[in-house]
């Protein structure tokens, strides 16, 4: 817990970011979790994932944007990405962070930016709206519900560590929204989030079962081998076909488990981030699992 708290604090520390970004050795660690800094660099990893039988979800890294010019730059990058994905016939979806599209400026700007992307992506490309820290949870879901009424190629993320998530899952099921269920990677107060890992895990399993029963092609985003085995047992015991959902994992994390799931015939989507603003994302990945820190350190010495 102490290591996780330290890493999450470092994720928002600008001095630490400058130190790591300017360290020539850090690039070897970053490539473990980030597909590249440009669209062109990200294409090859996606092609490799597709060749293995997995789909990808490309996410342009960057968040907490405070200028409309930066929002427009993000939109233009995504629009260019849509064109490249179609030209290369890649099996991928898009992930977008609301604060990268202006949520910290105002909801209207964020919604208009998302609408532009959904129009460009329709009908063949799906867009998942990422979930960020709890101050943005309600605003993000409000935008999703308004857009869902018009667009079918949009989904949202629900975080199992929040107390509110059970009610949010029920509403998502009611409107037929596609959910990516994750545990949650931000530092939250015990007033609104389960403080213990065991509690988060238990809630994740409860929400997972509900989505497997009634969700619209849910994405189970986890690297927890125990939870994955529980999902497999639940599918078997309740005669739920594999085609009803997909497992989702992060680029560069538990590649062995990713290969095993594909071999067993499960749908697998690999969340594949790219872009110059990789530092906060990288630190949160290290905070999520102590093993990720070991992977990153090993990458300094082994390729």
C-alpha positions as CSV (number, residue, x, y, z in Angstrom):
1,X,0.0,0.0,0.0
2,X,2.9,2.4,0.8
3,X,4.5,1.7,-2.6
4,X,1.2,2.3,-4.4
5,X,0.6,5.6,-2.6
6,X,4.1,6.7,-3.4
7,X,3.8,5.9,-7.0
8,X,0.4,7.6,-7.3
9,X,1.8,10.7,-5.7
10,X,4.8,10.6,-8.2
11,X,2.3,10.4,-11.1
12,X,1.3,14.0,-10.4
13,X,4.8,15.2,-9.5
14,X,6.3,17.4,-12.2
15,X,9.8,17.3,-10.9
16,X,9.8,13.5,-10.9
17,X,8.3,13.6,-14.4
18,X,11.1,15.8,-15.7
19,X,13.7,13.5,-14.1
20,X,12.3,10.3,-15.7
21,X,11.6,11.9,-19.1
22,X,15.2,13.2,-19.3
23,X,16.7,9.8,-18.3
24,X,17.9,8.0,-21.4
25,X,17.5,4.6,-19.6
26,X,13.8,5.3,-18.9
27,X,12.8,4.8,-22.6
28,X,13.6,1.1,-22.2
29,X,11.1,0.9,-19.3
30,X,8.5,2.9,-21.1
31,X,8.3,0.6,-24.2
32,X,7.2,-2.2,-21.9
33,X,3.8,-0.4,-21.4
34,X,3.5,2.2,-24.2
35,X,3.3,1.4,-27.9
36,X,5.1,4.5,-29.1
37,X,4.8,8.3,-29.1
38,X,3.3,8.7,-32.6
39,X,0.5,7.1,-34.6
40,X,3.0,5.6,-37.0
41,X,4.9,3.9,-34.1
42,X,1.7,2.5,-32.7
43,X,0.6,0.7,-35.8
44,X,3.1,-2.1,-35.8
45,X,2.2,-3.2,-32.2
46,X,-1.5,-3.3,-33.2
47,X,-0.7,-5.4,-36.3
48,X,1.3,-7.8,-34.1
49,X,-1.6,-8.1,-31.6
50,X,-4.1,-8.7,-34.5
51,X,-1.8,-11.4,-35.9
52,X,-2.0,-13.2,-32.5
53,X,-5.8,-13.1,-32.6
54,X,-6.3,-10.1,-30.2
55,X,-8.0,-6.8,-30.9
56,X,-6.5,-3.6,-29.6
57,X,-7.9,-0.4,-28.1
58,X,-5.7,2.6,-29.0
59,X,-5.5,5.4,-26.5
60,X,-3.8,8.8,-27.1
61,X,-2.2,9.5,-23.8
62,X,-2.8,12.9,-22.2
63,X,-5.2,14.2,-19.6
64,X,-6.3,17.3,-17.6
65,X,-6.1,19.5,-20.7
66,X,-6.9,23.2,-19.8
67,X,-6.8,24.9,-23.2
68,X,-9.1,24.6,-26.1
69,X,-6.2,24.6,-28.5
70,X,-4.9,21.4,-26.8
71,X,-8.3,19.9,-27.0
72,X,-8.5,20.6,-30.7
73,X,-5.0,19.0,-31.2
74,X,-6.2,15.9,-29.4
75,X,-9.3,15.7,-31.6
76,X,-7.3,16.2,-34.8
77,X,-4.9,13.4,-33.7
78,X,-7.8,11.0,-33.2
79,X,-9.4,12.0,-36.5
80,X,-6.1,11.2,-38.2
81,X,-5.9,7.9,-36.3
82,X,-9.4,6.9,-37.5
83,X,-8.2,7.3,-41.1
84,X,-5.0,5.3,-40.5
85,X,-6.9,2.5,-38.9
86,X,-9.3,2.2,-41.8
87,X,-6.4,2.3,-44.3
88,X,-4.7,-0.5,-42.5
89,X,-7.9,-2.6,-41.8
90,X,-6.9,-3.0,-38.2
91,X,-9.0,-4.7,-35.6
92,X,-9.2,-2.1,-33.0
93,X,-11.3,0.3,-31.0
94,X,-10.5,3.7,-29.6
95,X,-10.2,4.8,-26.0
96,X,-10.6,8.5,-25.1
97,X,-10.1,10.4,-21.8
98,X,-12.8,13.0,-21.1
99,X,-10.3,15.5,-19.6
100,X,-8.2,15.3,-22.8
101,X,-11.3,16.4,-24.7
102,X,-12.0,19.4,-22.4
103,X,-14.0,18.1,-19.5
104,X,-11.9,20.2,-17.1
105,X,-12.9,23.3,-19.2
106,X,-16.6,22.5,-19.5
107,X,-18.8,19.5,-20.2
108,X,-20.2,21.1,-23.4
109,X,-16.8,21.2,-25.0
110,X,-16.0,17.6,-24.1
111,X,-19.4,16.4,-25.4
112,X,-18.9,18.3,-28.7
113,X,-15.4,16.9,-29.1
114,X,-16.7,13.3,-28.5
115,X,-19.5,13.9,-30.9
116,X,-17.0,14.8,-33.6
117,X,-15.1,11.6,-32.9
118,X,-18.2,9.4,-32.9
119,X,-19.4,10.8,-36.2
120,X,-16.0,10.1,-37.7
121,X,-15.7,6.6,-36.2
122,X,-19.3,5.5,-37.1
123,X,-20.4,3.0,-38.0
124,X,-17.4,0.6,-37.8
125,X,-15.2,1.9,-35.1
126,X,-16.2,1.7,-31.4
127,X,-15.1,4.4,-28.9
128,X,-14.8,3.6,-25.2
129,X,-14.9,6.7,-22.9
130,X,-12.3,6.1,-20.2
131,X,-13.0,6.8,-16.5
132,X,-10.6,9.0,-14.6
133,X,-10.6,10.1,-11.0
134,X,-13.8,10.4,-9.0
135,X,-14.3,14.1,-9.4
136,X,-15.0,13.3,-13.1
137,X,-17.2,10.2,-12.6
138,X,-20.6,11.8,-12.8
139,X,-19.8,14.2,-15.5
140,X,-18.3,11.5,-17.6
141,X,-21.4,9.3,-17.2
142,X,-23.7,12.2,-17.9
143,X,-22.0,12.8,-21.2
144,X,-22.1,9.1,-22.0
145,X,-25.8,8.7,-21.4
146,X,-26.6,11.7,-23.6
147,X,-24.4,10.3,-26.4
148,X,-25.7,6.8,-26.0
149,X,-29.2,7.9,-26.9
150,X,-27.9,8.8,-30.4
151,X,-24.8,6.7,-30.9
152,X,-24.4,2.9,-30.6
153,X,-20.6,2.9,-31.1
154,X,-19.8,4.3,-27.6
155,X,-19.2,2.7,-24.2
156,X,-17.9,3.7,-20.8
157,X,-15.7,2.4,-18.0
158,X,-16.9,1.5,-14.5
159,X,-14.4,1.2,-11.6
160,X,-15.0,-1.6,-9.1
161,X,-13.3,0.3,-6.2
162,X,-16.1,2.9,-6.0
163,X,-19.1,2.3,-3.8
164,X,-21.4,3.8,-6.4
165,X,-20.4,1.3,-9.1
166,X,-23.1,-1.3,-8.4
167,X,-25.8,1.3,-9.1
168,X,-23.9,2.5,-12.2
169,X,-23.7,-1.0,-13.6
170,X,-27.4,-1.4,-13.2
171,X,-28.0,1.8,-15.1
172,X,-25.6,0.8,-17.8
173,X,-27.4,-2.6,-18.2
174,X,-30.7,-0.7,-18.4
175,X,-29.7,1.5,-21.3
176,X,-27.7,-1.3,-23.0
177,X,-24.4,0.4,-22.7
178,X,-21.1,-1.5,-23.2
179,X,-19.0,-1.5,-20.0
180,X,-15.3,-2.0,-19.5
181,X,-15.1,-3.1,-15.9
182,X,-11.8,-2.3,-14.2
183,X,-10.7,-2.2,-10.5
184,X,-9.6,1.5,-10.6
185,X,-6.1,3.1,-10.7
186,X,-6.5,6.5,-9.0
187,X,-6.0,7.5,-5.4
188,X,-9.4,7.8,-3.7
189,X,-10.7,8.4,-0.3
190,X,-12.2,5.6,1.8
191,X,-15.4,7.8,2.0
192,X,-16.1,6.9,-1.6
193,X,-14.0,3.8,-2.5
194,X,-13.2,0.5,-0.9
195,X,-9.9,0.9,0.9
196,X,-8.8,-2.8,1.0
197,X,-7.8,-4.8,-2.1
198,X,-9.8,-7.8,-0.9
199,X,-12.9,-5.6,-0.9
200,X,-12.2,-4.2,-4.3
201,X,-11.7,-7.8,-5.6
202,X,-15.0,-9.0,-4.1
203,X,-16.9,-6.1,-5.6
204,X,-15.3,-6.7,-9.0
205,X,-16.4,-10.3,-8.9
206,X,-20.0,-9.3,-8.0
207,X,-20.1,-6.7,-10.8
208,X,-18.5,-9.1,-13.2
209,X,-21.1,-11.8,-12.7
210,X,-23.9,-9.3,-13.1
211,X,-22.4,-8.1,-16.4
212,X,-21.9,-11.7,-17.6
213,X,-25.6,-12.3,-16.9
214,X,-27.1,-9.2,-18.4
215,X,-24.4,-6.9,-19.9
216,X,-23.9,-5.9,-23.5
217,X,-20.7,-7.5,-24.6
218,X,-18.8,-6.4,-21.4
219,X,-15.1,-6.0,-21.2
220,X,-13.5,-7.6,-18.1
221,X,-10.4,-5.6,-17.6
222,X,-8.1,-7.5,-15.2
223,X,-4.8,-9.3,-14.9
224,X,-5.9,-11.1,-11.8
225,X,-5.5,-14.8,-12.5
226,X,-7.8,-15.7,-9.7
227,X,-10.6,-13.5,-11.0
228,X,-10.1,-14.8,-14.5
229,X,-10.5,-18.3,-13.3
230,X,-13.6,-17.4,-11.4
231,X,-15.0,-15.9,-14.6
232,X,-14.3,-19.1,-16.4
233,X,-16.1,-21.2,-13.8
234,X,-19.1,-18.8,-13.8
235,X,-19.3,-19.1,-17.6
236,X,-19.3,-22.9,-17.4
237,X,-21.7,-23.2,-14.5
238,X,-24.2,-20.8,-16.2
239,X,-23.9,-21.9,-19.8
240,X,-22.7,-18.5,-20.9
241,X,-20.9,-18.6,-24.3
242,X,-17.4,-17.1,-24.7
243,X,-18.7,-14.9,-27.5
244,X,-20.8,-12.8,-25.0
245,X,-17.9,-10.9,-23.6
246,X,-14.2,-10.2,-23.8
247,X,-11.2,-10.2,-21.5
248,X,-9.2,-7.0,-21.6
249,X,-5.6,-6.5,-20.6
250,X,-3.0,-3.8,-20.8
251,X,-0.3,-3.6,-23.4
252,X,2.9,-5.3,-22.0
253,X,1.3,-6.7,-18.9
254,X,0.9,-10.5,-18.3
255,X,1.8,-11.4,-21.9
256,X,1.8,-15.1,-20.8
257,X,-1.8,-14.9,-19.6
258,X,-2.8,-13.0,-22.8
259,X,-1.4,-15.9,-24.9
260,X,-3.1,-18.5,-22.7
261,X,-6.6,-16.8,-23.0
262,X,-6.2,-16.6,-26.8
263,X,-5.2,-20.3,-27.0
264,X,-8.3,-21.2,-25.0
265,X,-10.5,-19.3,-27.5
266,X,-11.5,-16.3,-25.5
267,X,-12.0,-12.9,-27.0
268,X,-9.1,-10.6,-25.9
269,X,-8.7,-6.9,-26.3
270,X,-5.4,-5.3,-25.4
271,X,-5.5,-1.6,-24.3
272,X,-2.7,0.0,-26.2
273,X,-1.6,3.5,-25.2
274,X,0.6,5.8,-27.3
275,X,1.6,9.4,-27.3
276,X,4.1,11.8,-25.8
277,X,2.3,12.3,-22.5
278,X,3.0,8.8,-21.1
279,X,4.3,9.7,-17.7
280,X,1.1,9.7,-15.5
281,X,-0.1,6.6,-17.2
282,X,3.2,4.8,-16.7
283,X,3.3,5.6,-13.0
284,X,-0.3,4.4,-12.4
285,X,0.6,1.1,-14.1
286,X,3.5,0.7,-11.7
287,X,1.2,1.5,-8.8
288,X,-1.5,-1.0,-9.8
289,X,0.7,-4.1,-9.4
290,X,4.1,-4.4,-7.7
291,X,5.0,-7.0,-10.4
292,X,4.8,-4.2,-13.0
293,X,7.6,-2.3,-11.2
294,X,9.7,-5.5,-11.4
295,X,8.9,-5.9,-15.1
296,X,10.0,-2.3,-15.7
297,X,13.2,-2.6,-13.8
298,X,14.1,-5.9,-15.6
299,X,13.6,-4.2,-18.9
300,X,16.6,-2.0,-18.2
301,X,18.8,-5.1,-18.5
302,X,16.8,-7.5,-20.7
303,X,14.9,-7.0,-24.0
